[in-house]
Amino acid sequence: MRWWSLLVLALVVVAPFARGGPDAAAAEAEATAVRPIPPVAARKPVRLTTHGIERVDDYAWLRAPNWRDVIQDPARLAPAIRAHLDAENSYAEAALAPLSGLRVKLVEEMKARIEQNESGVPSPDGPYAYWSKYLPGAEHPRIVRAPTGGGPEQVLLDGPALAAGKSYFSFGDDLHSPDHRRYAYTVDETGSESYTLRIRDLRTGRDLPEVIHEVSSFTWAQDSRTLFYVAHDDNHRARFVYRHRVGSDPAKDRLVYEEKDLGFEVSVGTTRSRRFVVISTASGDTCEERLIDAARPERKPVLVVPRRTGLRYSVTDWGDQLVILTNADGADDFKIVTAPASAPGLKNWRDLVPYREGRRILEVTALAGHLVRHEREDGLERLVVRRKADGSEHAVTFGEEAYSLGLDSPYEFETRTFRFSYSSPATPKQTFDYDLESRERVLRKQQKIPSGHDPSAYVVRRLAVATSDNEQVPITVLHRRDLRLDGSAPLFLEGYGAYSAVVPTSFDSNILSLVDRGLVYAIAHVRGGLEKGERWRNAGRLASKANTFNDFIAAAEHLSKAGYATAGRIVARGDSAGGLLMGVVANMRPDLFAGIVARVPFVDVLNTMLDAELPLTVSDRLEWGDPIRDANAYRTIAGYAPYENVAAQPYPHMLVTAGISDPRVQYWESAKWVAKIRAMKTNDARIALVTRMSAGHFGVAGRFAELDEVALIQAFALDVLGMHRPEDAVAGDAPRPSEAIGTRVEPSRPSAAPMAR
């Protein structure tokens, strides 16, 4: 029997997790509980020198040299590395076993809030309306359609049937052809975001013979027989645009565009009118687009404006002119311009919606008679409708202190109806059809909570905390109305702060399991996101990255002083780049937190940014800097990188996760970080690493399966806060932690969007 199989047999008498913080262990130990001994990773020092600066990496051996193969086939992982990850999973399983009953109860609660036969709102497109729906108990949706004039429902894609027998399954993009005779769709069957494109004949219900692998996005031309798609290179970068003729051999597809700059990623789409196919290339601060006449797909792409460092723009058409959202001429938070479709060059751009400081224009939808823009000002979102005929505008506004809008992009161009969704931390999602002329809102769907929900029983607040450099960091807070704000309540605090992403202040029924138990839930909208526009993003990246970390600490301190929590009774959570935030604040202020949840955390920042082979390293230089060529960037990253800065000090309890097939944040980042913390911490903090051995960045797929991870995280939080009550336990077995790594709040992206951590 090998050593990693023996570790779970070595037990000591101690509480499952020391409640109320690591240093409260002695006072609150439960004599009947058992504690397994964690694995100890071998130290194999590797000396590395960059810019004349030497560092030692004791755990570099955990990085698989054949990581490309492992992402696609985890069985190819080296035996020594797999043995260590298996040992970590065995330890986590034993350490978290006392929470099994609580996890089962939490899953039951969360599942009871989900409508079993949930259905989307049909979206019309000429003779048919398309939508997705779930069968009771199903993990994956069906994609269906029905005649707009009435008639039987037709199942186009049966998610449960396609997923049957697969260890992982997730839909990517899907889109019907303009003539409604075919349906193209992508699926990921490994969790590695390696999508496969198939085309279904809707008359027979069968897929056509051609199968195209490693597709990140696709779109149809007008003839309904031509598909444009983007393919990955060997390092999982979206770089090549091909044209495929339905019925032909994909090996003979014509290369339409190749991106030579590895810092750019490519996507394809179609304008709302279906007049143009758009090839978009983008880096963190520069964009470039090309147009192909969708009625003549064999023509060469026409460049709109050549790339120029710092110039960002996106194009759609509006009759005989183009509508362009851009940051040109110093419009940091974007403006809208127009240009003739026949002469789209920069010299012909004319302002339609001029730049206004403090207003961020997020996106624009062009319909035949109207332009709808989604914008944010003073942290709040709104929609603004512009009539094409006379240029008149009106705003669609909302009343709560914090909320989130979602725009459902319509299929049809000739329409005066626009669909959007609204929710807040206390208000379940509502889907409206909005008449752009009469301004009437028609509620098309109200999210149902079968177990019951009263929004008036909760309070949503938008707070602000002053920082040492005179900024105001927004904080969104949710708690029960009957909660006493005297500092006695524990706090669950989330943050992200990278890649211009905004953590949405939308309704998440799962969070109610914490809030209804007396926790305060909060989101710190730290610098690095777009909550307060481009300057907010720029103030949280590159040489200014420290602001992100200081903002989060300031938020935690403010909430403690304002009666929302007490220092030491806070559990913090961050995913991916938000996991980097968790790693830094755990190093800087471990005393603030009872626990840290770091989901697929980007914690080995320096080594990753020095490894140009990895999928995101080159494109990420605009977010973190280039430590390969820039000594100052090296020093900046080395100054905060969580792995490099682990210290001999007490640490909070930690729950850390990873996915073996993750192409964004590779599994070894979590494994190395956990190994180093265990070796250096000076207290008895419990550090559990859970690696999902058959999933990637977004964890397990399935609307119910993903609840297992949410329950794991919440049970961990309740336990370290001393709120694991005996009455919370129910009979039944929870899944192994390594089978419970799902997905929730990291700002996610459709498969067509550029990758980020």
Helices and strands as residue ranges (DSSP letters): H 3-6, G 7-9, E 11-13, G 22-24, H 25-28, E 34-36, E 46-50, E 53-57, G 60-62, H 67-72, G 74-76, H 79-96, G 97-99, H 100-112, E 123-125, E 128-133, E 142-147, E 154-158, H 159-163, E 170-176, E 182-188, E 196-201, E 206-212, E 215-220, E 226-232, E 238-245, G 250-252, E 254-258, E 265-270, E 276-282, E 287-293, E 302-303, E 313-318, E 321-326, G 328-330, E 335-340, G 346-348, E 350-353, E 359-366, E 370-377, E 380-387, E 393-396, E 404-408, E 417-423, E 430-435, E 441-446, G 455-457, E 458-466, E 472-480, E 491-495, G 509-511, H 512-515, E 520-524, H 534-538, G 542-544, H 546-561, E 570-575, H 577-588, G 590-592, E 595-599, H 605-609, H 621-624, H 631-640, E 653-659, H 667-680, E 687-692, H 707-720, G 726-728, G 737-739
